[in-house]
């Protein structure tokens, strides 16, 4: 049977996935690949469960049916007919868990893909593979979720307008105490409510921009929110002028635009081919060795980006303060000054590769569009005219740090530690090696590596050893193999200053191992 006993449940549930990286934060490991595949198809998942609590029961993932394209709705119906014990379409009680006044299930329809982990699968790998096979049946569609209208946001977040009962002096004296105590006779209450309704209509007539909404069954007058107010209140959202909607994230909006423009999702043929070439290898240790050989032989480390990260690092071997001072010293808009600044950076020991990267941004004009005056929750924010600025020295380095890795057909060809580590985790999980994870730490800068089946794999430092890169604390004669498939103790012996994240604090590995040894001896 598939053993889920070591997979702890993720407590934060039902969080809208508006960025791909959120999948790994809110979806449990065996279902991550399926959830990412559905996200890449622009399909909205609304819940999932595959953890130790499900060890002898059903595991599953739910898809928002009403957010599917017509084509994918037909696919879902066909799957439900063909595999009735696996795929079903019904009210999404996992997501909302509500019933209406008649005791009926309430909530949107959901496509539920579910398996019995106890009876149907020998391993978690088989279970994960089965979910992916079902998910592959769906097709790429437009993004039909993660949107909201001004009207809907006004309903829930607009400022409510007070609509008084408008009692006469005589009525106030007679009924005020009963109103406060909630003991007003029903016929008097109905009379006052009718009068209040008339007041509400008068307020709406006098203020055409006010909106009448129903909140929890009660009619309420609210002041409408402007686009500017909503963007101020929800800074991660994006206004779509064409569709007249707000997108919950820039990533979803860009996915929608890409689909509308007919852009095909990035090819993953190289990634898929690598996974397929490793899959037939039965021994996990041999699979991992072959995967590491791929990175050693075929992947290039981005030293220019590494130096940019070093330049932006405070303290230690970083040069943030020195480079920030150089940027302040010279005029970024003067070509001679920029040349002098770059010479000083070269004098700090930085190579030509970084200088060439800085030139892409340093002193290059960047247009900031004009903004209009806007009122944000009653406060006037003055607009600014369009202006052109140029990237400064530190800003140029930060732009380099944010550059994405070079990816070809789904595989990283050139990058830094985080690019390799995240891809290795994804490949291992596709191969059913679920123990693969990222380890956070610190060397001369923030650094990450992999732990797989209890051993440490640092592809970055293996590349350093192969390339003879001097920027590393190492003994004489160190080789790439000294950083792959080794214990923490071996890693600490190769680099005594290396630190590892322990409950949010960076601690030298040697000190961590020393504490553990002390506890064992006690």
N, C-alpha and C positions, 0 to 999 in steps of 0.2 A: 504493500500500500504506500501511497505518497505520504511521507512523514512531514507534517507541517508544524511539529512541536517546537521547533527552534525559531519559527517566524513570529515575532511579536506583533500584535495588532497595532495599527496606526490609529491613535485616538482621535485625531482631527479628521472628521469625516465630512463629506458633502461640501467640499470647497470647490467652487468653480475653477476649472483648469483653464487659465487664460494665457499661459506660457508653457512651452513644452517642458522646460526644466522642472515645472511643478509636479509633473507626473511622478517622478522618483521621490518627491516629498510626501505625496498623499496616496500613493498606490503601493500595495505590498508587493514584495519582490517577484513572486511567481507570475503576477499579472502586469508587471511594468511594460514588458515588450508589447503585449496586446494593447494596453492603453496608449502607448506611444504610436503604435501603428494606426489606431483609430484616430488619434489626434492629427497625424499626418494626412489622413483621409478627410480631415475637417469634420469629424464626427464627434459629438459631445457625449462623454461618459458621465454618468451622474452618481454612480456608487460602485464600489467593488469590495470584495471580502475574500481573503485567502490567507488565513493565519492560524495560529495554534488553537484558537477557539473553534475553528472549522475542521479540526483534525479528523473527526469521524462523521462529517456531515457534508452538506453542500457548500461549494464555493462558487463564486460567480461575479459577473460584471454586468452593469446595466447601462444601456444606451438610450438617450432621449429620442423616442420614436418621432415626436412631432418636429424635431429638429433635423430629420433626415430628408434628403432629396426624394422625389417621387421614385426614382430608380432604386435607391437604397431601401425605401419602404417596401417595394415589391420583393427585393432580395430578402428582407427580414421576414416577410410573410411566407416566402418559399422555404426558408430555413425552418420556420416554425412548423410548416406542414411536413417537411421531410424528416426533421429531427425533433418531434414533439417532446421528448424527454430531456432535450438539451436546450432548445431555444423556445421561448414563449414571449407573447406580447400581452401586457396587462397594465393595470394601474400601478404606478411606481411607488408602492408603499414603503419600500426600502429607503427611498429618498425623503419622502414627506412624512409618512406614517400617520396621516390624518384620516378621519372619517367625517362625512357631512352629517347634517341634521337627521337624515334618514338611516344613518348607520352604514352608508355605503362607502367604499374606499374612495378617497379623494386624491387628486394629484394627476400629473401628466402621465400619458402612456409611456411605457419603457419596454425596450427589447431586452430581455434577460437571457444571458448565456450562462448556463450553470452545469456543473458536473458534480458527481458524488466522488469526492477525493478518496474516500475510504475503500470504495468497491471497484472503481474503474481504472485506477492507475497504480503502477508499481513504483513510480518515482515522481518527484516534483518536476523533473525535466519533461517527462511524458505529459504531465498535467499542463505545463506551460505551453508545450507544443500544440496540444489539442485546442487551447484557446486561440492561439495564433492562426491555426488552420481555419477556424470559423471566421475570425476577423478578416482574413485575406479575401473572403468572398465579397466584401463590400467594395464600393468604388469611390474614387475621389469625387468630392462634391464641393459646392460653395459653402462658406461658413454661414450657418443659419442660426447661430447662438452667440451669446456674449454681446448682445445689442440691447439698447434701451432708448426710449423716446423721451423727449422733453416733457410730454404730457404725463407719462408714467412716473418719471422722477419728481415732477411737480406734485403729483398725488401723494407721494410718500414723504417728500422732503420740503415741499413748499410751506411757507409761513402761513399758519392758520389765522383767519380773520375772525375776531370775536363777534358773534351774533347774539346780542342780549335778548332776554325775554321781554324787555320794555314794559315793565309793570307800571300801572298808575300808582300814585301815592297811596290811594286807598287799598289797592291790591297788595302793594308792598307791605303795608302795615298788617294786612290780614293774612298773607301767605308766606312771608319771608322765612319765618321760623320753620314752617312745614317744608319749604323747599330745602332748607339747610339740613333738616333731619330726614328728608326723603319720605315724608309721610303725607304728601300732597294727595288729595282725592283724585282718582283717575280722570273724572270728567273735567276737573280744573286743569290737570296736567295736559289733557288733550287740547283744551282751549288755548292754553299758553303755547303749546307746541305749534298749533295752527297759526297763531299770531307770530311766532318766531319764524315760521316758514315764509310769511308775508314780508317780514323784515329782511330775511335772507334774499328774497327776490328783489327787494328794493336796493339792497347793497350791490347785487349783481348788475342791476340796471344802471346804477350810478357809476359803476366801475367795470366797463366792458372787458377789461383785461383780466379781471378776477375769474377764477375757475370753480365750478361746483363739482366736487368729487365725493365718492362714497368710500369711507374708511371704516372697515369692520361693521358694515351695515348702517352707518350713520352718515347723513349728508353733511358735508363740511365745505366751507368757502375758503379757498387758499389763494395767495398771491402767486402768480406764475413765476417760475425760475427762468432766467435767460440762459443762453448757451454759455456765456462768459461765467455766470455764477456757478453753473454745473461743472465747468472745467476747473474752476478755482477750488470747488469743494472735492472734486474727484480728479486729481492731477494726473493719474495714470490713464484716464480715458481719452478717447480721440473722437472729435466731431466729424461725421461724414456728411458733408454738405449735399452730396448727391442723393443719398438715401434718407437724409434728415434723421439720423440716429446717432447715438453715442456708442462707440465700441469700448468694451471693458479694458482692452489693452491694445497697444500699438501692434503687437505681434498678430493678434487676431485680424486687425484691420488690414495689415499687409498680406496676410494669407488670403483674405477676401479679394484684394486687388490683384494678387498674383493669379488667382483662379479666373477672375473676370478678363484679364489680359491674355488668358490662354497659356500662361507659363506652366510648363511641366515641372512637377516636383523633382528636386535634384536626384540624379541617378544614383542608385546605391549598388550598382552592379559589382564594383570592386569589393565593397564591404561584403555583399552576399557571397561572392566567389571565395573570399577568404574564409568565411564561416563554413561554406560548403566543403572547402578543401581540408579543414580541420576536423569536421564532424566524423568522418570515418575512422579517425584515430581513436581506439578504444580506451587507451590508458590516459587518464587526465594529466598526469605529469608530463607525458610526451606531447599532449596537446598544448600545454602551457609552454613547454620548451619551444615548440614550433611557432607559437604565437610570438614569443620573445624574439625569435630569430627573424621574424618578419620586421619587427621594429628596428633591430640592429642593422639589417641589410637594406631596408627599403625606405626608411623614414629619416628625414633630415631635421636636426634640431635648429630652432630659430634663435641664433645667438644675438642677432640685432635686437630682437624683442627682449631677450634676457637682459641685455645691457640697459635697455630702456627701463625695465623694471628695477634694476639695481640703482639707476640714476634717480628714480622716484622714491627710493627707500630711505627712511630716516635711520640714522645711527648705524653702528656696525660698519660694514663695508659699503653701505649706501652713500650717496652723495647729494641727497635732496637739498640740504642747506647750501652747499657750495654752488650747485647748478642754479638754484633759485636766485642766489646772489649775482651770478653771471647774467641771468636774464634781466635782472633789475639794472645792471650796470650798462648794458648796451641797448640801443634803440632798435627794436624789432623791425621798424619800417625803413631802416637804412641798410642797404646792401653791404656797405663796408663794415658797419657795426656787427651785422649778422656773421660775417666772415671771421671777425675777431672773436666773437662769442664761441663759434665752433672750434677755433684754434685752442681756446682755453679748455674746452671740453676734451679735446684730443690730448691736452696736457695732463688731464686727470687719469689718462690711461685707457680711454675709450677708443675702440677701433674705427676704421673707416666705414665699416658696415653700418654702424649706428649713425655716423655723420650723414651718410647717404640717405638713411631713413628720415632723419630730422629735416633734411632739406625739402622733403615732400610737403611738409606742413609749415615750417618756420617762415614767417613773414608772408604766407599765402593769404590773399584776401578772402574773407568769409562774410556773406551778406546776412544780416539779421533783419527780417521783414518788419514793416511798420505795424504798430498796434494801435487800436482805437481806445478812447476812453471807455471805461466799463464800471458798472456799479456792482460790487460784490457784497451781498448781504448789507446793503445800505451805505457802504463806504465807496466813494469815488476813487478809482485808480486811473491816473492820467496815462494816456497812451504816449507812445514814443514814435518818432519818424523812422523810416528805414535807414539803416546805417551799415557801413562796411567796416569790419574790424580785421585784424590780422592775428594769426596764431602766434603766441609768444613761445619762448623756449620751453618752459615747463609744460605749457599746454600741448606743444608738439610731441613731447615725450609721452604725455598721458594718452594722446591719440594713438601712438604706436602701441602702447600697452593694451589698448582696447581693440586692436586689429584682430580679426578672426584668423584661425589657422588656415593654411592652404590645404583644401580638401579636393580630391579628385574622385568622382564616382563613389562618394560616400566614405572614403578612407582618408585619414589625415596623412598628408605627405610631408608637411613641414609645420612644426608647432613647438609648444613648450610643455612643461610637465603636466599641467591640468588637461591639455588636449589629449595627450597619450593616455593618461590615467582613466579619464571618463570613457574613452573608446574601448580600452581594455576591459573595463567592467561590463560594458554593453556586449562585447563579443563573447566574453566568458558566460554571461547569462544566456545568450543565444545558444551556447554550447551545453548549457545545463550545469555549468560550474557556478553554483549560486553563492559560494563562499567569497567570491571576488568582491572586493570593496576598495574604496579610496581611503587613504590614511593622510591626515593633515599634519603638517609639521613645519619646521623652520631649519634652514641651513644658514646661508648668508642672507637669504631673502625667504619669504613665504614659499613653502615647497609642499608638494604632494607626491605620493607614490602608491603602489598597490600592495595589498595583502591578499594572498590567495592560498586557501587551505593552510593558513597559519604561517606561511613563509612570506618574506618581503621581496618585492620586485620593484626596483627603481630603474626604469628604462632611461630616464634622463641622465643619471650618473653613469649608467652603462655606456651611453653615447659619449659622455664627457671622457670616459676612459679610452674609448676607441679613437676619439678625435684628438686626444692629447690636450684637452682644454685645461689651461692652467688654473682656472678660477674654481678650485676645489681643494679642500683639505684631504690629502691622501698620502698613503705610504708609497714608497718606491715600488714600481713593478705592478701596481694595481691593474686589473683587467676587467673587461665588461662582465665576466661571469661572477666577479666578486660582489656585484650588486643585484644579482638575479637569483631568486630562490634561496635566500639566506635567512638566518635567524636575526632577531632584533639585536642580539649580542654581537653577532658578526658585523652588522651594520654600524653599531656603536664603535666597534674597534676600528673600522675603516674611517669613521668620521666622528671622533669623540665629542665634537661640539653640536652634533645634530640633536634637534629637539623634536618632541612628538606632542600632539594635543592630548591633554588629559583633563577631561571635564572642563574644557574651555580655557585651560592654561597651558602654555608651552613649557615643557620640562625636558631636560636632557635625558635621552634614552638611557644613558649609563646610570643616572640617578633613579630612574623608574625601576630599572632592573635591580639596582642596589636595594631599594625599598622592598621589592618582592622577595629578594634573597633573605633580607632581614626578617620578613614575616614568616618565610618558610622555616627559618632556623628557630623561630620562637615556637 
